[in-house]
Amino acid sequence: MQETEQIISRDAQADFDAPRCWVCGAVMHEIHCKLICPHCGYTRDCSDP
């Protein structure tokens, strides 16, 4: 496997493993102890079950 293919595979895996929004399914951003959806604005705290 070439280096570019490895980078693409690693990026695709990171996107697959990223937390998804429960409302719209977008990839959420982790900021401190919160998960925030950039698409719909849904937030989750790290203490939420």
C-alpha distances in whole Angstrom, upper triangle without the diagonal:
4,7,8,6,7,10,11,10,12,15,15,16,18,20,20,22,24,28,29,33,35,37,35,31,30,27,30,30,31,34,36,37,37,34,35,34,34,34,38,39,39,38,38,39,37,41,40,40
4,6,5,6,9,10,11,12,14,15,17,18,20,21,23,24,28,30,33,36,37,35,32,30,27,30,30,31,33,35,37,36,34,35,34,33,34,37,38,38,38,38,39,38,41,41,41
4,5,5,6,9,10,11,12,14,15,17,19,20,21,23,26,28,31,34,36,34,30,28,26,28,27,28,30,32,34,34,31,32,31,31,32,35,36,36,36,36,37,35,39,39,39
4,5,5,6,9,10,11,12,14,15,17,18,20,21,25,26,29,32,34,31,28,26,23,26,25,27,29,31,33,32,30,30,29,28,29,33,33,34,34,34,36,34,38,38,38
4,5,5,6,9,10,10,12,14,15,16,18,20,24,25,28,31,32,30,26,24,22,25,25,27,29,31,33,32,29,30,29,28,29,32,33,33,34,34,35,34,37,37,37
4,5,5,6,9,10,10,12,14,15,16,18,22,24,27,30,32,29,26,24,22,24,24,25,27,29,30,30,28,29,28,28,29,32,32,33,32,32,33,31,35,35,34
4,5,5,6,9,10,11,12,14,15,16,20,22,25,28,30,27,24,22,19,21,21,22,24,26,28,28,25,26,25,25,26,29,30,30,30,30,31,29,33,33,33
4,5,5,6,9,10,11,12,14,15,19,20,23,26,28,25,22,20,17,20,20,22,25,27,28,27,25,25,24,23,24,27,28,28,29,29,30,29,33,32,32
4,5,5,6,9,10,10,12,14,18,19,23,25,27,25,21,20,17,20,20,22,25,27,28,27,24,25,24,24,25,28,29,28,28,28,30,28,31,31,31
4,5,5,6,9,10,11,12,16,18,21,24,26,24,21,19,16,18,18,19,22,24,25,24,22,23,22,22,24,27,27,27,26,26,27,25,29,29,28
4,5,5,6,9,10,11,14,16,19,22,24,21,18,16,13,15,15,17,20,22,23,22,20,20,19,19,20,23,24,24,24,24,25,24,28,27,28
4,5,5,6,9,10,13,14,18,20,22,20,16,15,12,15,16,18,21,24,24,23,20,20,19,19,20,23,24,23,24,24,25,24,28,27,27
4,5,5,6,9,12,14,17,20,22,20,16,15,13,15,16,17,20,22,23,22,19,20,19,20,21,23,24,23,23,23,24,23,26,25,25
4,5,5,6,10,12,15,18,21,19,15,14,11,12,13,13,17,19,19,19,16,17,17,17,19,21,21,21,20,20,21,20,23,23,23
4,5,5,9,9,13,16,18,16,12,10,8,10,11,13,17,19,19,18,15,15,14,15,16,18,19,19,19,19,20,20,23,22,22
4,6,8,9,13,15,17,15,12,11,9,12,13,15,19,21,21,19,16,17,16,17,17,19,20,19,19,19,21,20,23,22,21
4,7,9,13,15,17,16,13,12,9,11,12,13,17,18,18,17,14,16,15,17,18,20,20,19,18,17,18,17,20,19,18
4,6,10,13,15,14,11,10,6,7,9,10,13,15,15,14,11,12,12,13,15,17,17,15,15,14,16,15,18,17,17
4,7,9,12,12,9,9,6,6,8,9,12,14,13,11,8,10,10,12,13,14,14,12,12,11,13,12,15,14,14
4,6,9,8,5,5,5,6,9,11,14,17,15,13,9,10,8,11,11,12,12,11,11,11,14,14,17,15,15
4,5,6,5,5,6,6,10,11,14,17,15,12,9,8,6,9,9,9,9,7,8,9,13,14,16,14,14
4,6,6,8,10,10,13,14,17,19,17,14,11,11,9,13,12,10,11,8,10,10,13,14,16,13,13
4,6,8,11,11,14,16,18,21,19,16,13,11,9,12,10,8,9,7,10,11,15,17,18,15,16
4,6,9,10,14,16,19,22,20,17,14,12,9,10,8,7,10,9,12,14,17,19,21,18,19
4,7,9,12,15,18,21,20,16,13,12,9,11,9,10,12,11,13,14,17,18,20,18,18
4,6,10,13,16,19,18,15,11,10,7,8,7,8,10,10,12,14,17,18,21,19,19
4,7,10,13,16,16,13,10,9,7,8,9,11,11,11,12,13,15,16,19,18,19
4,7,10,13,12,10,6,5,5,7,9,10,9,9,9,10,12,13,16,15,16
4,6,10,10,8,6,5,6,7,10,12,11,11,10,10,12,12,16,16,18
4,6,7,6,5,6,9,10,14,15,13,12,10,9,10,10,13,14,16
4,6,5,6,7,11,12,15,16,13,13,10,10,10,10,14,15,17
4,6,8,10,14,15,19,19,16,15,12,11,9,9,12,14,17
4,7,10,13,16,19,19,16,14,10,9,6,5,8,10,13
4,6,10,12,15,15,12,10,7,6,5,6,9,10,13
4,7,10,12,12,10,8,6,5,6,7,11,10,13
4,6,9,9,6,6,5,7,9,11,14,13,16
4,5,6,5,5,6,9,12,14,17,15,17
4,6,6,8,9,12,15,17,20,19,21
4,6,8,11,14,17,19,22,20,22
4,6,9,12,16,19,21,19,20
4,6,10,13,16,18,16,19
4,7,10,13,15,13,15
4,7,10,12,10,13
4,7,8,7,9
4,5,5,9
4,5,8
4,6
4
